[in-house]
């Protein structure tokens, strides 16, 4: 049947046409008119295609329903400082990083304080997750696998109004409330209440509190006096997240701050060094902090119902990089890659990586320290491998298992 040149109207108006045939044509015209109206008013998204199940129509078209996204195998929420900040300082404070930051993997600054990926990025890759999006980034983010609240420079006991740990926890509570509000409308991250409960909540913070105390010229004894208050705030943060429904917690203790080139370059005359060339007092304070954090993990296990609390010895992992650097393929373990001043530490205060006339070493894959404070991608890769091995975890529970186990 040819329906060109007004043939359809003629057929409908022709009283001699069989009634069944007229009915089929009427149905066809109604559907065509409806589709045309919908497309012209943009009621249908471009991806929707209407396909008749038979010709001529004997029933309404059958549209396939969109399949819901499969639930993620793991959801991670991270709290911390620049060791795990994937872009919050840059997004939230407008802070700018300059090349050669990011050169190793991203090819440009990406909000991470390294020449490439951080250890948390490698962990996400190993777990089959997307890179954690920074909570404060406004564009191009994906929170389906969790969110990163860590901010470079953050402290546990920072000044009011900063991105201290308590602020990061409040940001999470807001994120969770908004997610629950938007989910019924098909908006937001889509993380369900059960996924929030099954998520892994990780903490890597405290290093800046110790560094700030030493930089302020406090004595070894005065720095030690600050530790109990810092640990108490960490306990409060974990407790708040437990009250919000969290059940799986991973606490990283602090690394050997006495092995950082930035600390070594400021060493006071007479400051004692250990066999690896690190500051004894600084690492002693880190050890005292870690001992109290370890006891906190035991308290949390006893006090938080139906929860799993894992403590990871980041200090042992990172100190091992320095003390056994040749076994990991590194050379000059205390020398900054991107810095100035030359040996022994190539670090000069006020001349940060990315500043004019500050150059980076040719091959960062053989260096541990990127800028005197943070690690190279190569070092972060080793750190992630050691974390995932669970050899430094108490209890020795792999993150892969913790992710998939019911809470």
N, C-alpha and C positions, 0 to 999 in steps of 0.2 A: 504494500500500500504506500503510495507516494503522498506526502503531506506538504508539498510545496505549493506556493502561489494561492494560499487561502483554501486549500483542499480540505483542511480539518474543519473549518467553519462550515463549509458547504456540506460536508458529510454529516455534521451534527444537525444542521437545519433541514436536511433532506429527510422528509417523513417516510420516504420509501425504504430507507436503510433499515436493516434488521435491528430490533431493540437491543439485543445483546451486544451488537457491534457498536451502537451509539453509546452504551454504558461504558465500554472499554475505552473509547476515545475520550469521554468526559473525565474518567479517572486519570488518564494520561495528562490532559490539560491542567487538571487541578494540581497534580504533583509538580509539573514544570513551572507553573506559576508560583507555587510555594517556594521552590528552590531558588528561582530567580529573585524573589523578594528577600529571602534570607541572605543570599550572597550580596545583594545590593546594599543591604542595611548592615552588613558585616556581623550578622548574627551567627554565622558559622565560621569557625577558625579555618585557615587555609588548608590545614592538614586533613579536614574531613572530606571524604569522597563518598557520594551517594551512589550505590550500585544496586540496581533492581535485581531481586532474586529470581524473577521470571518476567517474561514479556508475552502478552501485555500484563499489567499489574493485576493481581488478584488479591493482594494484601499489602499492608504498609511495609516499607523497606525495613530491614533488620540491621541496626547499627551495632558494631562491636563496642563493648564497653572498654575503657582504658584500664589496663591491668595495673594494680598498685605496685609501687616499688618494693622489691624484696628487702626485708629487714637487713641492716648491716650486721656483719659478724661481730663487730666490736665498735663501741662508742667510747671515745676518750675525751676527758676534759682536763686540761693542764693549767697549772698555776705556778708562777715562778718569775725569773728575772731574765737577763740577756742570754743566759746559757740555753734557754728554750724559747725565747721570744721570736716568733715568725713574722712579726710586722706590726705589733701593737704600738710601739713607741713612734714609729714612722707615721702610722695612720692616726693615732690619737693625739699626738703632740706636734705633728708636722715636722718631726725631726728628719733631717736629710743625711743619707749615707752617700758616699762618693766612691767612684772606682779607685782602686781595683777591688773593692768589696763585691763579693758575689761572682767573681770572674771564673771560678772553677766549675760551677754547675749552671748557674742561671745566666751567666754572661753579662750581668749588670747587677747593681744593688737590688736586693729583694726584701729588704727589711730585716734580714738576718745578719748578725754580727759575726761574719766568717767569710772565707773565700768561697764557700759553697753551702752545703747542707749541714744542719745541726743534727745532734744525735737523735733528737725526737723525730726529725724527718725520716731518718733511716729506720727508726722503730716503726713508724707508720707504714713505710714501704714494706718492711718485713711482715707486718700484720695484714697486708693487703688493703690498707686504708688510704684514702686520699690524704694529702698533706693537710694538717690541721690549719684551718683558716683562722687568722687573728680576729678576735671578737670585735675589735674597733674598726676593722676595715669595712668600708661602705660599698665597695664594688667588687664583682668577680669572686664572691665568696661562696663556699659550700659547707654548710654545717651538718650535713647528713651523718657524718662520722664523728661529730663532736665539735669542740671549739677550743681555742687556745687563748687564755687570759693572761699569760705571762707578759711582762713588760720590762724592757731593759732598764736597769737602774732601780728596779723595785726592791723594797726591803720588807722584812717581816714587820718590823716596828718603825715604819717610815713616818714622816710628818703627815699630819692630817691634810686631806685633800690631794694626796699623791696616790699613785697606783700601788700602794702597799698591799699586802696579802688580804687584809680585811676588805679593801675596796674590790679586789678581784673576786672575792667570794660574793659580795653584794651584786657585782655585775652578773655572776652566774645565776643568782637567784632571780634577777630580772629576766635573764635569757630564758630560764625555765618557765617563768610565769607567762611571758609573751608567747613562747612556743605552745604552751597548753591553751592559750587563748586563740591562737591563729590556726591550730591544727584542725578543728572542726570545719574551718572554711577552706581547707586545702592550701593554706599558706604557711610560710615559715619553714623551719628545718624538717618538720615532720617527725621528729623524735618523739616516741611515745612515752607514757609514764613508765612502762615496763623497761624500756630501753634506758631511761634515766637511772632507774634502779640498778640495772645490770651493767651500767657504764663503769669504766675504770677512771678514778680520779687521782691524778699524779701531781706531786709537789716537788719542785726543785728550787728552793729559795733559802736564803740565810747567808749566803756568801757576802752580799753587799753590806749586811749588818756588821760583819766582822771586819771587812776592809775599811768601812767608814770609821769604825772605832780606832783602828790602827792609824789611819790617815789623819785623824784628829789629834794624834799624839798621845793617846791614852796608854797607860802602862799595861803590861801583861795582866796584872792583877785586876785592874779596872775593867779591862775587856772581859775577863772571866766573870765578873760580877753582873754583866749584862745578859749573860746567856740564859739564865732561868726565865727571865721575862720574855725573851724571844721564843723559847720553846713553848711557853704557856700560850702565846698567841697562835702558834702553829696548832696546838691542841684545840683551841677555840675554833679555828677555821675548819678543821676536820670535823669537829662536833657539829658545827652549823650545817655542813654538807650532809652529814648523817641525818640530821633532823629534816633536811630537804629530800631525803629518800636515798642518798648514796649509800652503797654497801661495800664497795671495793676501793681500797685506798693503797697507793704506792708512794712512799716517802723516800726521796733520795737525800742522803746526807751530803754535807758540803765537801767540796774538793780541797786539795792541798793548796790553800792560798799562798803559802810560803814558797811555792814553786812557780808562781806567776812572775814573768819578767817585770811587770809593772811594780810589783812589791819589792822585788830584788833590786831594781834600779833605785829605789828610795831607801834602801837599807842604811840604817844608821851605823856609824863607825863602831865596830866591835860587835855587831850583830852576828850571832853564831850561825854557821851553816852546817847542815848534816852531810852525810857521805854523797848524797845525790846533788848537793849544791843548793839545797832549799833552806829557807829560814826556819830555824828551830822553834822560835817563839810563836810565829804565825801558824805553823802547822800544829803546834801544841794547843793553841786556842781552838783550831778547827777540830782537833781530836776531842777536846773537852765538850765542844758543842755536839759532836756526833755521838758521844757517850750518852749525853742527856737525851738526844733525839732517839737513840736506841731504847732507852728506858721508857720514853713516851710511847713508842710502838707497842711495848708490852702492856702499858696502861690502857691504850686504846683497844687492844684486843679484848681485854677484860671488861671494859666498860661499854663498848658499842655493841649492841645486840645484833646477831645475825650478820656480822661483818667480817671481812678479810682485810687484814692490814699487813702489808709487805714493806720491809725496810731494805733499801738497796745501798750498799757501801760504795758510793761514788768516790769517796776518798781513796779507797784501796785501788779502784780501777784507774783513776787518773794518776795517782802516785806511781803505780806500776808502769804507766807510759813513760814517765821520766826516768825512773830507776832502771828500767829494762828497755830503754828506747831502741837499742840495736835489734832486739828480738822482734820488734814491730816495724822495723825498716826506717826508723827515724834517726836523724843526726842533729847535733847541737840542740838538745832538748830544752834548754833555757833561753834560746835565742829567738827573738821575735822575727817573723817573716816580713810583715809589713810595718816598718818602723824606721827609726833613725837613731844615730849615735854610735853605731858599730858595736863590736864585741865589748863586754861579754853578753850583753842582753839586747842590744839594738833597740832600746826603748828610751825615749826622752819625753818627760811630762810636757804636755802642751803641744806635742807634735804627733797627733793621732793619725792613724792610717786614713788616707784620703785627703790629708792636708797637702798643701803645695810643697813640692820638693821631697815628700815622703814616698819612698819607693818600696816595692814589694820584692821579695826574693823570686828568683826565676822559677823555682820548683817548690811549691808549698806542700807537695805530697810527702816530703821528707822532713817536714817541720811539725812540731806539736802546737806551738803558739802562733796564732795568726797575727794578732795586733798587740800582744803583751797582756791581754786580759781574757781573750777568747780563743777557742781552738780552731785549727784548720779543719776542712772537710775530712781529710785523711784521718786525723785524730778522732774526730766525731764518729767516724765509721767504726773504729776500734771500740770506742766507748759503747756504742749501740750493740755491737756484737757481744761484748762482755755482759751488758745488762740483760740481753735476751737469753744468755746462757743460764741465768739464774744461779750461777756459782757464787755471786756476791749478794744474793737475796736471802732474807730471813723472814719467813720460811723460804726454802728454795723452790718457789713456785714460779714457773715460767709465765711471762706475760701472755703468751699465746693461750695457755690453759686458763689463766685468770679471765681473759676476755670472753671465752666461750662457756665458762662454767656458770650455772645458774646462781643467782645471789640468794 
